Amino acid sequence: MDELTQMKCEACHAGAPKVTAEEVEIYRRQVPNWVIIERDNVQRLERVYKFKDFVAALSFTQKVGRLAEDEGHHPALLTEWGSVGVAWWTHKIHGLHRNDFIMAAKTDEIYHDFAAS
Ligand SMILES: C[C@H](O)[C@H](O)[C@H]1CNC2=NC(N)=NC(=O)C2=N1
């Protein structure tokens, strides 16, 4: 299994297939801190990251935003004092695509680098 962090998002179209249950089981091993939650009949990957204050949370938010722009795939972000909630799903297919797992893995990388800095 290739590393999700080494992959690039593919351009997604309305007819793109959602990930299969088998793919979910494989991919989720690389993003163990994320949960799959269904909201409004849409499955999404969600994780809440903790920070020392609002400035740190906002800085992380900006880094994730830059990643999203670079990849052309965008999250829902809830930035609060001390935490950032991140949700990934693919709007066009109203569910989860490999892109979402790639982005969750890359979001974890940003947090790891951030926490280490
Ligand atoms: C035109 C633009 O590339 C598309 O609308 C992209 C933008 N970012 C996106 N982000 C996500 N999460 N899902 C999408 O379907 C999506 N589509």
The ligand as an SDF file (V2000), in Angstrom:
LIG
                    3D

 17 18  0  0  0  0  0  0  0  0999 V2000
  -13.9520   23.6600   -9.4120 C   0  0  0  0  0  0  0  0  0  0  0  0
  -13.2110   23.0890   -8.2100 C   0  0  0  0  0  0  0  0  0  0  0  0
  -11.9860   22.5210   -8.6000 O   0  0  0  0  0  0  0  0  0  0  0  0
  -14.0450   21.9790   -7.6180 C   0  0  0  0  0  0  0  0  0  0  0  0
  -15.2850   22.5150   -7.2190 O   0  0  0  0  0  0  0  0  0  0  0  0
  -13.3620   21.3380   -6.4050 C   0  0  0  0  0  0  0  0  0  0  0  0
  -12.9120   22.3370   -5.3680 C   0  0  0  0  0  0  0  0  0  0  0  0
  -12.6030   21.7040   -4.1170 N   0  0  0  0  0  0  0  0  0  0  0  0
  -13.2840   20.5970   -3.7070 C   0  0  0  0  0  0  0  0  0  0  0  0
  -13.1530   20.1440   -2.4630 N   0  0  0  0  0  0  0  0  0  0  0  0
  -13.8620   19.0810   -2.0230 C   0  0  0  0  0  0  0  0  0  0  0  0
  -13.6980   18.6430   -0.7440 N   0  0  0  0  0  0  0  0  0  0  0  0
  -14.7330   18.4680   -2.8290 N   0  0  0  0  0  0  0  0  0  0  0  0
  -14.9600   18.8360   -4.0870 C   0  0  0  0  0  0  0  0  0  0  0  0
  -15.7920   18.2280   -4.7850 O   0  0  0  0  0  0  0  0  0  0  0  0
  -14.1880   19.9460   -4.6070 C   0  0  0  0  0  0  0  0  0  0  0  0
  -14.2840   20.3680   -5.8570 N   0  0  0  0  0  0  0  0  0  0  0  0
  1  2  1  0
  2  3  1  0
  2  4  1  0
  4  5  1  0
  4  6  1  0
  6  7  1  0
  6 17  1  0
  7  8  1  0
  8  9  1  0
  9 10  2  0
  9 16  1  0
 10 11  1  0
 11 12  1  0
 11 13  2  0
 13 14  1  0
 14 15  2  0
 14 16  1  0
 16 17  2  0
M  END
$$$$
